[in-house]
Amino acid sequence: MLNNLLGGFAINFVKPITQIVKNKERLNYILATREVKSYKVINEDNTIISYVPVIDKQICESQNLNYQKVIFNESNKNIMENIYLFQETSIIISAFNTA
């Protein structure tokens, strides 16, 4: 039973986000900075996209973007928006079970 706790509390908290993007600039920014799992154009203004919320260094470099600048700009904008990512995990409980 303790192993179940270990698995449940130590899961990867970076999960893909699926959302409808209505702004072409935002869509292009996501495509240029993140790993996109899938996307589908609904109409000319709306696109549904599923992507990993973490900025990918290789994708930024392939798009000729400065990775450090992108990280800095993103962290200033979205720190409070992404605080929910840490609510489902507990590294302390996982470490306690492992010990």
Residue pairs with C-beta under 8 A, 6 or more apart in sequence:
2 97
3 97
5 93
5 94
5 97
6 94
6 97
6 98
9 89
9 90
9 91
9 93
9 94
9 97
10 89
10 91
10 94
11 88
11 89
13 85
13 86
13 88
13 89
14 52
14 53
14 54
14 85
15 85
16 37
16 50
16 51
16 52
16 53
17 50
17 51
17 52
17 53
18 48
18 49
18 50
19 48
19 49
20 42
20 46
20 47
20 48
20 49
21 27
21 30
21 46
21 47
21 48
21 49
22 45
22 46
27 39
27 47
27 49
30 36
30 49
30 51
31 39
32 59
32 60
32 63
32 65
33 55
33 56
33 59
33 60
33 63
33 65
33 70
33 74
34 51
34 52
34 53
34 54
34 55
34 56
34 59
35 51
35 52
35 54
35 56
35 59
36 49
36 50
36 51
37 50
37 51
37 52
38 49
38 50
39 47
39 48
39 49
39 50
39 51
40 47
40 48
40 49
41 47
42 48
53 82
53 85
55 67
55 70
55 71
55 74
57 67
60 66
60 67
60 70
61 67
